[in-house]
Structures are given as C-alpha cells and as structure tokens.
Amino acid sequence: MYSSNKKLKQFAHPAEEEFAKILDFYGIEWVYEPRTFPLEFDEQGNILEAFTPDFYLPQQDLYVELTTLKTTLATHKNRKMRRMKELYPDINIKLFKRREMNNLMVKYGLDRSGDSTLNTNNQAE
Amino acid sequence: MEHIRVITISRQLGSLGWEIASATASNLGFQFYWREVLNKAAQRSSSPEAALAAIDELGLLGICPSPKICLAYRQAIEQVMFELANIGNVVILGRAGQAVLRNRRDALHIRLVSSIQTRAERISCRHNISLESALAQIEASDRYRRNYLKRHYQICWDDPTLYDLTISTERLSIESAVAIISQAAGNTQELPETTHQAPQE
C-alpha cells in the first residue's frame, strides 16, 4: 500500500521526508518524484524547462509539490504550476505550503528517528 | 422480514473499529468500505485535496480546501454512500454513515467505544509511542470527528439515539463484537412505514 522502498529514499529536502512520514502515518500510498513534465521547448523540440512534482498519491490521483513559505520560491513554483495546468489540464496537482510541523509531530509521537510509526495506518482505527 | 443490507460503523480512535468492521464484513460476506468512500468521492468531485484533508484528522498536512470544494466533496461522499447502500451487503466505516443513511430502514448503525485509558494504551502499543502522545492523538481525533458531525449534520456524535447498537470494546474481544453485530444484522426487522407510538415509558 505504501511506497515499498522509502527507507532507501534520498529526499532532496527534509520537508519532503517529513511529508512522507505523515503520509505513512495516515496510510496514504505515495511515490516520490515518479514523473517529469516538460514545460518549455525550443524550436527543435528540445526540453528547456521541466517540472518534477515531489510526490504522486495514486489513491487520490494527485501530484503534490511542496514549497516553503519563502515568497521568491513560492512565486517560482506558482509559475510552474500555472504552466503545468495549461499544458496538462487533466493532471491533478497541488502546491502545499509547508508549515513548521515539528511541534505537532513531537506532540503526536511522529518525530522519532526510528520511524516505528511508519506503516501503522493510524486512521484504520 | 428483511435483513439488514447496510451496516455503518462509527468508532472512536483506539476502539478497534477497523478490525471489527472488516471482520464483520468478512463474517457476513459483505463488502467492506472505508477509505474507498473518500477516494471515490474525491474523484467524483474532482477534489483530491479534500480527501487528504478528510484523512488528516491531526492537522499535520495543513490542507484547507475552500468551502465550495468541501461542500462538493461532502455531497459526493453522500452520493457514494447512497450508491453503496443501494447495492447492499456493505459495511461502511466512518464518514458519518449513521447520519447520511439514518433514514434507510435496511441499515444498522453501530457505535464502538472504549475508555480513554484503554484507547490510549492500544494506540501507544500499536505505534510504539508514549501514552501522552497517544492521548494527544485521541483528543485530536475525537475533536475532529465530533466537529465533523456537528458542523455538517447538526448531530452530537455521542447521541445514543443515532445508533441501533453501541458496543464497548473495553473488555469484549473483536470476535465477540463481530458476533453481536452479525446477530443483530441477522435478526433486525425492517421498520414499518409508520412509526408506532410506544406507551409512555
């Protein structure tokens, strides 16, 4: 049900690892960076710009891109998102602005490095 | 006499709800629906983020779909539930099934509860977390589920009249709870069209 090789994943950003941990906690299946979408081409058809969303959630058929609250980065990603929607209108994609989750994760016991809460499918209860 | 064709199960976090719901479905030869309801509704209403928000009881993902999306999503959930109920022989876990399907005469509404201490111990053991963290999860989950019913259906989660049967899993085993529900499902008569007035109790 879950990404089977997550232990081997090398996330580009700690926020992505944290997000994956939350998805695992809720029992939400995910795949990390499974697909790259070309966004801009030159006259010869070569790809000039592409976009690789951070996660794909198959059960929800949703691509997720994480961003920080930094305005410059969010603006850049928003532009890519708009371009994505122009070129791939049938693709569901959502930009998640990552808040600081550490306090909540500590509170609920999800912060431990051993990851023993992973794959527990909390909401099954 | 018509047997029950739909069982809705409302449960507290840590009350063994998923285990009992799935085992009941298996015992009766019914189909078991849980997350499938959410995901079907998300597809139908084209609002996958709403499904994530619905799953995110603890608020860890920080998703806040617009009121318009929430309404479309909730309507889609109800539509999916009605369709499943019409197919029949289904056990539906969560998502306010006791409210959405409350007027169906072929539905049996079950509520599963346990003491907060027992629930915390189960969650703590299951996830290998502290009792304090388990209690925090339980409080957040209870608040979320209570508010969901209150906000969308104007009902109190704890109102016993919403349920045909409330089972405490404090001491009963999963097998015992399944047997009780299965027996109730097999023996419950369809209610008559007109409600009979009972004598003053």
Chai-1 contact restraints between the chains, C-beta under 6 A:
chainA,res_idxA,chainB,res_idxB,connection_type,confidence,min_distance_angstrom,max_distance_angstrom,comment,restraint_id
A,I22,B,L60,contact,1.0,0.0,6.0,A-B,restraint_1
A,Y26,B,I55,contact,1.0,0.0,6.0,A-B,restraint_2
A,Q59,B,N39,contact,1.0,0.0,6.0,A-B,restraint_3
A,Q60,B,A42,contact,1.0,0.0,6.0,A-B,restraint_4
A,Q60,B,P48,contact,1.0,0.0,6.0,A-B,restraint_5
A,Q60,B,A51,contact,1.0,0.0,6.0,A-B,restraint_6
A,L62,B,P48,contact,1.0,0.0,6.0,A-B,restraint_7
A,N92,B,P48,contact,1.0,0.0,6.0,A-B,restraint_8
A,K94,B,E49,contact,1.0,0.0,6.0,A-B,restraint_9
A,R99,B,G62,contact,1.0,0.0,6.0,A-B,restraint_10
A,L104,B,L60,contact,1.0,0.0,6.0,A-B,restraint_11
A,K107,B,A136,contact,1.0,0.0,6.0,A-B,restraint_12
A,Y108,B,L58,contact,1.0,0.0,6.0,A-B,restraint_13
A,Y108,B,S133,contact,1.0,0.0,6.0,A-B,restraint_14
A,Y108,B,A136,contact,1.0,0.0,6.0,A-B,restraint_15
A,Y108,B,Q137,contact,1.0,0.0,6.0,A-B,restraint_16
A,G109,B,I129,contact,1.0,0.0,6.0,A-B,restraint_17
A,G109,B,S133,contact,1.0,0.0,6.0,A-B,restraint_18
A,S116,B,N128,contact,1.0,0.0,6.0,A-B,restraint_19
A,T117,B,H127,contact,1.0,0.0,6.0,A-B,restraint_20
A,T120,B,H127,contact,1.0,0.0,6.0,A-B,restraint_21
A,Q123,B,I55,contact,1.0,0.0,6.0,A-B,restraint_22
A,A124,B,W18,contact,1.0,0.0,6.0,A-B,restraint_23
A,E125,B,L13,contact,1.0,0.0,6.0,A-B,restraint_24
A,E125,B,G14,contact,1.0,0.0,6.0,A-B,restraint_25
A,E125,B,G17,contact,1.0,0.0,6.0,A-B,restraint_26
A,E125,B,W18,contact,1.0,0.0,6.0,A-B,restraint_27
